[in-house]
Amino acid sequence: MWRVWIILGLLLTACADFPEVDAALGGGDPNGEYLALLPFEQLVSDQDAALSDTDGDLLLARAADLRNRADGLRSPVIDPDTRDRMNDGVDQP
């Protein structure tokens, strides 16, 4: 009986409309041409690679934040008390 409910639920969801998906897919021309594939080097050279004065400070601050997060992850996973209990082993009944 539970299989009937699963099949019925799947059938009902298959008939549902999803307006967000339809709106996203309906924006383009279905018979239009595909975009040209460009080499990676051309894509990189087309962008403005100059950094502003504040970009350097932002990158240094972000790097420091990432180092602090990494230092927090280097701590032991198992605290010493738990490690001692694990080393003692399990008493067999």
MDAnalysis code that builds the backbone (N, CA, C; Angstrom):
import MDAnalysis as mda
import numpy as np

u = mda.Universe.empty(279, n_residues=93, atom_resindex=np.repeat(np.arange(93), 3), trajectory=True)
u.add_TopologyAttr("name", ["N", "CA", "C"] * 93)
u.add_TopologyAttr("resid", np.arange(1, 94))
u.add_TopologyAttr("resname", ["MET", "TRP", "ARG", "VAL", "TRP", "ILE", "ILE", "LEU", "GLY", "LEU", "LEU", "LEU", "THR", "ALA", "CYS", "ALA", "ASP", "PHE", "PRO", "GLU", "VAL", "ASP", "ALA", "ALA", "LEU", "GLY", "GLY", "GLY", "ASP", "PRO", "ASN", "GLY", "GLU", "TYR", "LEU", "ALA", "LEU", "LEU", "PRO", "PHE", "GLU", "GLN", "LEU", "VAL", "SER", "ASP", "GLN", "ASP", "ALA", "ALA", "LEU", "SER", "ASP", "THR", "ASP", "GLY", "ASP", "LEU", "LEU", "LEU", "ALA", "ARG", "ALA", "ALA", "ASP", "LEU", "ARG", "ASN", "ARG", "ALA", "ASP", "GLY", "LEU", "ARG", "SER", "PRO", "VAL", "ILE", "ASP", "PRO", "ASP", "THR", "ARG", "ASP", "ARG", "MET", "ASN", "ASP", "GLY", "VAL", "ASP", "GLN", "PRO"])
u.atoms.positions = np.array([
    [0.809, -1.198, 0.000],
    [0.000, 0.000, 0.000],
    [0.850, 1.259, 0.000],
    [1.996, 1.210, 0.689],
    [2.840, 2.389, 0.740],
    [3.434, 2.698, -0.628],
    [3.582, 1.682, -1.463],
    [4.107, 1.911, -2.813],
    [3.140, 2.729, -3.648],
    [1.858, 2.503, -3.437],
    [0.842, 3.269, -4.162],
    [0.964, 4.744, -3.816],
    [1.175, 5.063, -2.544],
    [1.295, 6.457, -2.125],
    [2.555, 7.100, -2.700],
    [3.640, 6.353, -2.764],
    [4.877, 6.893, -3.345],
    [4.680, 7.169, -4.827],
    [4.085, 6.232, -5.542],
    [3.844, 6.424, -6.974],
    [2.893, 7.587, -7.209],
    [1.851, 7.675, -6.407],
    [0.899, 8.776, -6.538],
    [1.580, 10.117, -6.275],
    [2.437, 10.176, -5.262],
    [3.170, 11.413, -4.969],
    [4.092, 11.809, -6.104],
    [4.783, 10.840, -6.690],
    [5.661, 11.136, -7.823],
    [4.871, 11.612, -9.039],
    [3.733, 10.998, -9.276],
    [2.911, 11.417, -10.408],
    [2.390, 12.844, -10.223],
    [2.000, 13.182, -9.011],
    [1.499, 14.533, -8.764],
    [2.594, 15.584, -8.907],
    [3.802, 15.281, -8.465],
    [4.884, 16.256, -8.606],
    [5.336, 16.372, -10.057],
    [5.160, 15.337, -10.840],
    [5.535, 15.403, -12.251],
    [4.628, 16.348, -13.021],
    [3.413, 16.558, -12.542],
    [2.465, 17.441, -13.217],
    [2.561, 18.886, -12.742],
    [3.415, 19.163, -11.770],
    [3.492, 20.501, -11.187],
    [4.203, 21.466, -12.131],
    [3.819, 22.742, -12.031],
    [4.484, 23.805, -12.787],
    [5.506, 24.480, -11.882],
    [6.644, 24.827, -12.437],
    [7.683, 25.541, -11.716],
    [7.934, 26.853, -12.446],
    [7.256, 27.934, -12.052],
    [7.363, 29.197, -12.796],
    [8.775, 29.771, -12.805],
    [9.551, 29.556, -11.741],
    [10.904, 30.105, -11.728],
    [11.773, 29.446, -12.804],
    [11.607, 28.148, -12.952],
    [12.395, 27.432, -13.959],
    [11.934, 27.825, -15.357],
    [10.637, 27.908, -15.556],
    [10.121, 28.296, -16.860],
    [10.571, 29.699, -17.244],
    [10.599, 30.614, -16.280],
    [11.026, 31.986, -16.564],
    [12.505, 32.030, -16.914],
    [13.316, 31.219, -16.231],
    [14.754, 31.223, -16.501],
    [15.057, 30.613, -17.863],
    [14.334, 29.590, -18.237],
    [14.600, 28.929, -19.510],
    [13.951, 29.642, -20.679],
    [12.904, 30.397, -20.431],
    [12.173, 31.032, -21.513],
    [12.800, 32.310, -22.039],
    [13.920, 32.752, -21.464],
    [14.510, 34.028, -21.855],
    [15.271, 34.006, -23.165],
    [15.761, 32.865, -23.587],
    [16.601, 32.812, -24.777],
    [15.855, 32.341, -26.012],
    [16.523, 32.476, -27.144],
    [15.965, 32.014, -28.400],
    [16.355, 30.545, -28.583],
    [15.385, 29.630, -28.662],
    [15.743, 28.217, -28.777],
    [16.451, 27.888, -30.086],
    [16.270, 28.699, -31.114],
    [16.920, 28.442, -32.395],
    [18.153, 29.314, -32.602],
    [18.554, 30.045, -31.571],
    [19.704, 30.940, -31.690],
    [21.010, 30.169, -31.733],
    [22.067, 30.882, -32.122],
    [23.378, 30.252, -32.217],
    [24.033, 30.190, -30.843],
    [24.894, 29.210, -30.674],
    [25.644, 29.069, -29.437],
    [26.748, 30.129, -29.391],
    [27.179, 30.465, -28.192],
    [28.285, 31.395, -28.031],
    [29.573, 30.734, -28.486],
    [30.487, 31.546, -28.963],
    [31.769, 31.026, -29.437],
    [32.630, 30.614, -28.247],
    [33.340, 29.500, -28.399],
    [34.274, 29.068, -27.377],
    [35.591, 29.795, -27.595],
    [36.126, 30.382, -26.532],
    [37.356, 31.152, -26.627],
    [38.461, 30.462, -25.848],
    [39.708, 30.616, -26.303],
    [40.827, 30.064, -25.536],
    [40.950, 30.777, -24.187],
    [41.454, 30.064, -23.201],
    [41.579, 30.602, -21.851],
    [42.476, 31.845, -21.831],
    [43.546, 31.811, -22.593],
    [44.481, 32.937, -22.610],
    [43.792, 34.212, -23.086],
    [42.910, 34.106, -24.043],
    [42.202, 35.275, -24.544],
    [41.211, 35.799, -23.496],
    [40.572, 34.904, -22.779],
    [39.644, 35.331, -21.734],
    [40.365, 36.073, -20.617],
    [41.546, 35.580, -20.246],
    [42.302, 36.212, -19.170],
    [42.860, 37.548, -19.626],
    [43.322, 37.646, -20.860],
    [43.926, 38.893, -21.327],
    [42.880, 39.986, -21.537],
    [41.617, 39.628, -21.724],
    [40.579, 40.629, -21.938],
    [40.179, 41.335, -20.649],
    [40.459, 40.738, -19.509],
    [40.046, 41.336, -18.248],
    [41.079, 42.330, -17.759],
    [40.603, 43.306, -16.995],
    [41.492, 44.301, -16.405],
    [42.147, 43.681, -15.178],
    [43.452, 43.464, -15.243],
    [44.151, 42.776, -14.177],
    [44.777, 43.739, -13.171],
    [44.553, 45.028, -13.324],
    [45.162, 45.995, -12.415],
    [44.442, 45.988, -11.069],
    [45.214, 45.995, -10.006],
    [44.660, 46.042, -8.658],
    [44.665, 47.486, -8.170],
    [43.664, 47.833, -7.431],
    [43.633, 49.165, -6.849],
    [44.430, 49.161, -5.546],
    [44.567, 50.318, -4.939],
    [45.335, 50.418, -3.697],
    [44.673, 49.651, -2.556],
    [43.360, 49.611, -2.537],
    [42.661, 48.927, -1.446],
    [42.618, 47.413, -1.647],
    [42.807, 46.940, -2.871],
    [42.768, 45.501, -3.123],
    [43.890, 44.771, -2.398],
    [45.061, 45.375, -2.341],
    [46.180, 44.741, -1.648],
    [45.899, 44.567, -0.169],
    [45.342, 45.597, 0.460],
    [45.004, 45.500, 1.880],
    [43.924, 44.457, 2.128],
    [42.928, 44.412, 1.235],
    [41.862, 43.417, 1.385],
    [42.407, 42.000, 1.249],
    [43.316, 41.796, 0.314],
    [43.901, 40.468, 0.132],
    [44.751, 40.060, 1.335],
    [45.500, 41.012, 1.886],
    [46.301, 40.698, 3.067],
    [45.414, 40.376, 4.267],
    [44.316, 41.108, 4.437],
    [43.392, 40.840, 5.536],
    [42.728, 39.476, 5.358],
    [42.358, 39.160, 4.133],
    [41.735, 37.860, 3.872],
    [42.716, 36.723, 4.113],
    [43.974, 36.919, 3.700],
    [44.987, 35.891, 3.921],
    [45.219, 35.671, 5.412],
    [45.246, 36.756, 6.184],
    [45.428, 36.627, 7.629],
    [44.246, 35.900, 8.254],
    [43.041, 36.195, 7.792],
    [41.854, 35.514, 8.299],
    [41.902, 34.020, 7.980],
    [42.318, 33.676, 6.775],
    [42.421, 32.267, 6.400],
    [43.492, 31.549, 7.214],
    [44.607, 32.237, 7.492],
    [45.642, 31.618, 8.330],
    [45.123, 31.369, 9.747],
    [44.362, 32.329, 10.291],
    [43.791, 32.142, 11.628],
    [42.817, 30.973, 11.650],
    [41.999, 30.843, 10.624],
    [41.072, 29.714, 10.550],
    [41.826, 28.398, 10.440],
    [42.910, 28.391, 9.661],
    [43.709, 27.172, 9.505],
    [44.373, 26.794, 10.819],
    [44.846, 27.785, 11.571],
    [45.442, 27.490, 12.874],
    [44.417, 26.866, 13.815],
    [43.175, 27.316, 13.744],
    [42.125, 26.732, 14.571],
    [41.831, 25.292, 14.200],
    [42.038, 24.944, 12.943],
    [41.788, 23.574, 12.502],
    [42.937, 22.630, 12.841],
    [44.081, 23.171, 13.196],
    [45.232, 22.326, 13.505],
    [45.190, 21.765, 14.925],
    [44.272, 22.205, 15.722],
    [44.201, 21.696, 17.088],
    [43.802, 20.225, 17.070],
    [44.102, 19.499, 18.161],
    [43.755, 18.072, 18.176],
    [42.246, 17.868, 18.084],
    [41.873, 16.833, 17.387],
    [40.454, 16.534, 17.205],
    [39.873, 15.938, 18.471],
    [40.651, 15.113, 19.135],
    [40.190, 14.444, 20.355],
    [40.921, 15.071, 21.537],
    [40.160, 15.554, 22.519],
    [40.775, 16.190, 23.683],
    [41.544, 15.145, 24.496],
    [42.513, 15.583, 25.318],
    [43.379, 14.637, 26.046],
    [42.612, 13.693, 26.974],
    [41.557, 14.161, 27.645],
    [40.803, 13.284, 28.544],
    [40.150, 12.134, 27.782],
    [39.552, 12.459, 26.656],
    [38.921, 11.421, 25.846],
    [39.968, 10.470, 25.288],
    [41.119, 11.011, 24.905],
    [42.199, 10.174, 24.374],
    [42.658, 9.182, 25.448],
    [42.782, 9.637, 26.705],
    [43.181, 8.735, 27.790],
    [42.156, 7.630, 27.994],
    [40.875, 7.988, 27.952],
    [39.842, 6.957, 28.111],
    [39.887, 5.962, 26.965],
    [40.146, 6.435, 25.759],
    [40.232, 5.532, 24.612],
    [41.442, 4.611, 24.730],
    [42.559, 5.158, 25.230],
    [43.762, 4.346, 25.395],
    [43.582, 3.283, 26.473],
    [42.741, 3.561, 27.468],
    [42.474, 2.564, 28.510],
    [41.733, 1.364, 27.949],
    [41.015, 1.539, 26.905],
    [40.311, 0.438, 26.268],
    [38.918, 0.248, 26.834],
    [38.269, -0.741, 26.335],
    [36.893, -1.062, 26.724],
    [36.934, -2.292, 27.607],
    [36.216, -2.219, 28.725],
    [36.138, -3.384, 29.602],
    [35.179, -4.401, 28.991],
    [35.678, -5.620, 28.864],
    [34.838, -6.678, 28.335],
    [33.879, -7.162, 29.414],
    [32.624, -7.411, 29.073],
    [31.656, -7.886, 30.079],
    [31.951, -9.285, 30.549],
])
